[in-house]
């Protein structure tokens, strides 16, 4: 695979990830589908695609493992929080809040696990956390209610947990397929426990957006990501994901008619800058010290 092809596939994957925010927001804000139905269809469609790809590529799909339960809990928290948050939050701001929360949650997890934490990684994480606080205070600037903010933070913590548990997986596609399938089966029980029996609203348009989000921008997006990530390397892959919130913001402006405030732009610079320092800084100075 040439460098140009790798770049284009990486860019396509980041657009797919950003599109999840756009599809979810568009489906829910228009009232074409309810939160529970969207989440169920997204998980179900994603599971069908991921399990199908795993079978086609003959990837192992181990049903039980020591980390499976934590992965499923993290994925369910992400799907429930992400979907519920977009009832009252713009796509771009939601993507930024999600991304920042994921990074801070993963840093906190690394600290709890007592992993080595270089000074620049700590400093970058604190800057990103400061950017998140600036973004959500006061919450009226980014959402219709505190509920949306809280739910997106829950989604970020859930995806952070999912990412921490899944690090170093030797079979990312197969593991993701099993996690999606299990989460799809458990999702109705989670919704029932949290919301009782919600009123169902599903139009053809809403169902289509949910299935696209699950099958294409989630299922195929994750499959493509896992196929190119070994060629990118972990650090380059992490940096590439910095582009997802800006892509979602641009998409929200162009496709959903959203507006960007000066505060949102500044928060984006602070959060992404902090994450970039946390990711790039330690490895950069390590290379410098070795070279000298």
HELIX and SHEET records of a PDB file:
HELIX    1   1 UNK A    3  UNK A   29  1                                  27    
HELIX    2   2 UNK A   35  UNK A   56  1                                  22    
HELIX    3   3 UNK A   68  UNK A   85  1                                  18    
HELIX    4   4 UNK A   91  UNK A  112  1                                  22    
HELIX    5   5 UNK A  119  UNK A  136  1                                  18    
HELIX    6   6 UNK A  139  UNK A  141  5                                   3    
HELIX    7   7 UNK A  146  UNK A  166  1                                  21    
HELIX    8   8 UNK A  172  UNK A  195  1                                  24    
HELIX    9   9 UNK A  204  UNK A  211  1                                   8    
HELIX   10  10 UNK A  212  UNK A  220  3                                   9    
HELIX   11  11 UNK A  221  UNK A  232  1                                  12    
HELIX   12  12 UNK A  234  UNK A  240  1                                   7    
HELIX   13  13 UNK A  243  UNK A  256  1                                  14    
HELIX   14  14 UNK A  262  UNK A  291  1                                  30    
END                                                                             
